[in-house]
């Protein structure tokens, strides 16, 4: 009973953390997802292994998963930086929602409507008319 409540608590904590959008970089998101996955896997493994208690296994799995996720995320961030160039001073501009659902108005002149359906919130988008890069709201 104690083990299952720990696994449920860990899973609920991971879901709550994933609902927060504070991890805007791939490194942060990778660490978060890796920690949640590592904790879930380690919490459900059998009693054999280095740690005899489920809490120690869960914490060790979270730490290992966070490290692996952060490394993968850092590689993704490096690829994005090479593709989009250096981040502008003050960060990327954020588009504004338009009257049409699924479309945003580009923050760059000539401020055209851009279809962002299927693009995750916070992702970088290139304005096809000006080449300007901005973030999806």
C-alpha positions in Angstrom: 0.0 0.0 0.0 2.8 2.4 0.9 4.7 1.8 -2.4 1.6 2.3 -4.5 0.8 5.6 -2.7 4.4 6.8 -3.3 4.2 5.9 -7.0 0.8 7.7 -7.3 2.1 10.8 -5.5 5.2 10.9 -7.8 3.1 10.5 -10.9 0.6 13.2 -9.8 3.5 15.5 -9.0 5.0 14.9 -12.4 1.7 15.6 -14.2 1.3 18.8 -12.2 4.8 19.8 -13.1 4.2 19.1 -16.8 1.2 21.3 -16.7 3.4 24.3 -15.8 4.9 26.1 -18.7 8.0 27.5 -17.0 10.3 25.2 -18.9 10.5 26.9 -22.2 13.8 25.5 -23.3 14.3 22.0 -24.6 16.9 21.5 -21.8 14.4 22.3 -19.1 11.6 20.3 -20.7 13.9 17.4 -21.3 15.0 17.4 -17.6 11.4 17.6 -16.4 10.2 14.8 -18.7 13.3 12.7 -17.9 12.8 13.1 -14.2 9.1 12.1 -14.4 9.9 9.1 -16.6 12.8 8.0 -14.5 10.8 8.2 -11.3 7.9 6.3 -12.7 10.1 3.5 -14.1 12.2 3.2 -10.9 9.2 3.3 -8.6 7.7 0.4 -10.5 10.8 -1.8 -10.5 11.1 -4.9 -8.3 12.8 -5.0 -4.9 16.2 -6.2 -6.3 18.7 -3.5 -7.1 20.9 -1.1 -5.3 18.1 0.6 -3.3 15.9 -1.6 -1.2 13.2 1.0 -0.5 11.0 2.3 -3.2 11.6 5.9 -2.2 15.3 5.7 -2.8 14.8 3.9 -6.2 12.3 6.6 -7.2 14.6 9.5 -6.3 17.6 7.8 -8.0 15.5 7.2 -11.1 14.3 10.8 -11.2 17.9 12.1 -10.9 19.2 9.8 -13.6 16.2 10.6 -15.9 16.6 14.4 -15.3 20.3 14.2 -16.2 19.7 12.2 -19.4 16.7 14.5 -20.4 18.8 17.6 -19.8 21.6 16.3 -22.0 19.2 15.5 -24.9 17.4 18.8 -24.4 20.7 20.7 -24.6 21.5 19.0 -27.9 18.1 20.1 -29.2 18.7 23.6 -28.0 22.1 23.7 -29.8 20.4 22.5 -33.0 17.8 25.2 -32.8 20.4 27.9 -32.2 22.3 26.8 -35.3 19.1 26.8 -37.3 17.7 30.1 -36.1 20.9 32.0 -35.3 21.6 33.8 -32.0 18.7 34.8 -29.8 17.9 38.5 -30.2 18.6 40.8 -27.3 15.5 40.8 -25.1 14.4 37.5 -26.6 12.0 36.7 -29.4 8.9 38.7 -30.0 5.5 37.1 -29.2 2.7 37.1 -31.8 -0.8 38.2 -30.9 -3.9 36.1 -31.4 -6.2 37.2 -34.3 -9.9 37.1 -34.6 -9.6 33.9 -36.6 -9.1 30.8 -34.3 -5.8 29.1 -34.9 -4.2 32.1 -36.6 -1.9 34.7 -35.1 -0.8 38.2 -36.3 2.9 38.4 -36.9 4.7 40.9 -34.7 6.8 41.9 -37.7 5.8 44.2 -40.5 3.6 43.7 -42.6 1.9 41.9 -39.7 0.3 39.1 -41.8 -1.9 36.3 -40.4 -0.1 33.0 -39.9 -1.7 29.6 -39.3 -0.2 28.1 -36.1 -2.6 25.2 -35.7 -0.5 22.1 -34.7 2.4 24.2 -33.5 3.0 23.9 -29.8 2.6 26.9 -27.5 5.9 28.8 -27.1 7.5 27.4 -30.2 9.5 29.5 -32.6 7.7 30.4 -35.9 9.2 32.0 -39.0 7.0 34.6 -40.7 7.1 33.6 -44.4 6.6 37.2 -45.7 9.4 38.8 -43.7 11.6 36.0 -42.5 11.1 37.3 -38.9 11.2 34.7 -36.1 8.8 35.0 -33.2 7.2 32.8 -30.5 3.7 31.4 -30.8 1.5 32.6 -27.8 
